């Protein structure tokens, strides 16, 4: 058995290394964007060196050959990987398991369902098995020696990208940040959200996130939504400010190492899951935290 | 032009679900069922596209038990023209659903398959992409805006980084994201009127053995209970003690 990992971002490579190590299998890497990561422990890296993930149809057509012989074709869970990997499984006519959080065996996996309120154990049959996984539970190892790199070319797509998505601001990626500060509807408007939530995120060198309610009411951009239908995060520190803690939001944060809740309402459900809760007005508490941290 | 909208009957996303005592699945006793919210957004979008392009016919399809009629009737009440119920007790995984939907597409020849990006019960996010693969059609997943110009669609796609704009030729598969639209409320007269719209019951064309199988459904382990701190000073010093502010 052997793994082919599809790294949609350069940071995915170490997650794939950790997952492969947990299954005890060697892996090859196909890296879609950024400079090739040659020290991630892969047997070999096929590098496309693109700036953005290309449309799924052309990408999957080119992946078909690259994944030959693999028992598992894996990627870190993201919107890009869900778009592409499910199409790949369709083309290969093979089993797929989404959002794996742990592997009981090479063909038995655990994954959250119904917004994380239940855990399903799934058995996949046949080969290969395509899966996306959440890297939170996997220990990353220090880089190994350098491996061979080959260039990887992408087949043409019927889809034309007329405007690429551009990441706003200089903050770390939400799904990879070690600190995430999120805000809910009490943040009122875009400016307030940016200065209060964005400000604390910057103080802590972290990313900013938001609830669905905050995004729906225009307080925060769509790509910051954390939860069942948005981004799943698992930082070392998650600070939820003005967030009551719906099931859908909790589905996106519960693998965080330490959850801090700041909320005026002492009865907010978020306090039931938070490691540390502070009943306070976030507009007073957050500036005070930044003050104490001397920034 | 025809738009095919597959809809899934799912447990009410706002209900509290538990595992069955024997762990074989989700206990649905006393739980309401709804159209998967993302599929409801797809139905709404199809209706809105037809408001601008009157020659569109909207066909909704559901695969499952006879109970799925409830969700199809709601989609008809929202404005779909006719419904197909693939009535079956066969256990389909996403790949099987894609194969069954392909058979429907082959028969109905839609220009566009518009469906939810994921179902809120099993949260798989697979069936649409697998269908696109089986059809050899291009796909645009996670749409937050769709407009038709001739044989092309302009789609805003939500990505990990933000919004990407693409042009995609028909026929194609598009999946809906949360902010594409807000589905209309259908009042009782609409639902009653929808009873006279055509609904075809057909057997499945394919019943492939599922490649993924649920072995167990259980409740997740609870996080250890936390505690409240008295003030900001205690919060910051506790975070420092735990090494959570090392970044």
Interface residues (C-beta under 8 A of the other chain):
Chain A: X8 X9 X52 X53 X55 X56 X57 X60 X78 X79 X80 X82 X83 X84 X86 X87 X88 X89 X90 X91 X93 X94 X95 X96 X97 X98 X99 X108 X112 X113 X114 X115 X116 X117 X118 X119 X120 X121 X122 X123 X124 X125 X126 X157 X158 X159 X160 X161 X162 X163 X164 X165 X166 X167 X168 X173 X175 X178 X179 X204 X205 X206 X212 X215 X216 X221 X222 X223 X225 X228 X229 X230 X231 X236 X237 X248 X254 X257 X258 X259 X260 X266 X271 X272 X273 X274 X275 X276 X277 X278 X279 X280 X285 X288 X289 X292 X293
Chain B: X11 X13 X16 X17 X18 X19 X26 X38 X93 X94 X95 X98 X117 X118 X120 X121 X122 X123 X124 X125 X126 X127 X128 X129 X130 X131 X132 X133 X134 X137 X138 X139 X140 X141 X142 X144 X154 X157 X158 X159 X160 X161 X162 X163 X164 X165 X166 X167 X168 X169 X172 X177 X178 X179 X211 X212 X213 X214 X215 X216 X217 X218 X219 X220 X223 X224 X225 X226 X227 X228 X229 X231 X232 X233 X235 X236 X238 X239 X242 X244 X245 X247
